[in-house]
C-alpha cells in the first residue's frame, strides 16, 4: 500500500478525482473562512472521505451530476480525516447537522439549503447519488 500526505494510505487519487472536475480543495481553516466571507451565489461543499463503502460512489456521483445543465456556481471540498482542521472549520458553517463523511452541503448566499449525509450515500449507486445532487441543482441553480 502506498502512503501519501505523510500518514496513512495514499489519498492523492481521491483528491484528484475531485480537482479534475474543477473542485477547489480547502486545506486550511483560513481557506474555509475565505470562502464563506463572500457567500454570494450558490455553492456545493463536498466532504471527501477515504470510506470505500460510501466515498467510492460519492465522487463518481458528483462527476455524473457535474455533467448536468444546471450546476453550482462554486464547488469546494474538504477532506475528512486528512485536513482535519479545515473539515472541522467547514462543519461550523452547518453545525445543525451531525458530522458525516462523505457528505454534500449545498449553500445559497451562505445559507445551507440541502445536505446529503453519508447515510444517503452509503449503499447507493453513483447514479442514485447523482440523481440526489441533480435534484438539488435543479432546485437552487440557474
N, C-alpha and C positions, 0 to 999 in steps of 0.2 A: 504494500500500500504506500502510495506517495504521500508526502506531507508538505504542506504549504502554509503560508501566513504564520509560520512559527510553530504552531502546535496543532495536532490533530490531522485528520485526513485532508488531502489537497482539495480545497473547495473552489479553486480558481475557475474551473469549468462551470460550476454552478453560478458563479458571479457573471461569467462571460455569457451564459445563456440569456441573462437579462440585459447586460450592457450592449450586446449585439442587437437588441431590439430598440436601442436608444434610451434605455432606462438609466438614470443617473444614480450612482451609488452615493450614499451619505454614510461616511465612516466615522464622523466625529460629532460631538454634541453641537459644536458651532455650526457645522454644515446643516444639521437638522433645524436649529433655530433660525438660520438664514432663510431657509425655505418657507418657514411659517411666518416670517416677518412681513412678507409681501404675499398674502394668500389670495390674490385676485385670480379669478377663473376657477377651473376645476383641476383636481389633482388626484392621482392614484398613488398610494404608498403601498409598496409590496414589502411584506415582512418575509424575507427569504429564509430558508432553513435547510439543514442537511437531511432532515427526515425523509427517507426514501418513500415511505408509505403515503405521504401527503405532498411533499415538495416535488416529488417525481411527476406529479400531474399538475401542480400549481404553475410551474414555469412554462411547460408546454401549453397549458390552458391560456395563460397570458399571451403567449405567442399567437395562438389562434385568434384570440379576442382583438389583438392589435391590428389584425388584418381587416377589421370591421370598418365600415364607412364613418362611424362616429367613434371617437376615442378621446381620452383626456387631453387637456392642454399640456399637462406635465405629468411625468411618471418618474417616481423616485423609489429607491429601495434601501432598506437597512438589512443587515444580515444577523439574525438572532443567533446567539451562541458564538459569534465571531467578533462582531463590532458591538460589544455588549453595552457600552455607554451610549452609543448613538441609538441603539434599539430602545434602551430604557428612556432616553430623552424623547424619542418619537412617540412612544406609548403614552407619554404625559399629555399629548395632544388629543388622545381619545381614551382617557383614563376611565370612562364609564364602562368600557369593555374590558373583560379579563385578558391578560396576556395570552397570546395564541400565535403559534408559528408552525407552518407558514400561515399567512393571512393576507387579506387585501383590505385597505381602508380607503374609502373614497370621500374626498372633501370638495365642497363648493365654497369659494371665498373663505377658506379656513375652517369651515364648519363641517364636521363629519356628517355625511348623509347616508352612507351604507358601509357595512362591514361584512366581509366573508371570512369567518374564522376557520380554524383548522378542521373542526367537525363538519363543515360544509365542503371541505376539500378531500379529506381522507376517505378512501374507499370509492371515490368517484373518478370518472374518466376525465382526461384533459378536455374533451368536448363538453362535458357537463359543467366543468369549471368555467370554460369559455362562455357557455350559454349564460351562466350567472353574471359574469362580467359584462357581457354584451347587453343584458337586461339593464344593468346599472348605466352603461354608456348611453343606451337609447333614452333612458330617463333623464339623465343630467347633462349630457354633452350635446353641443350644437352640431 
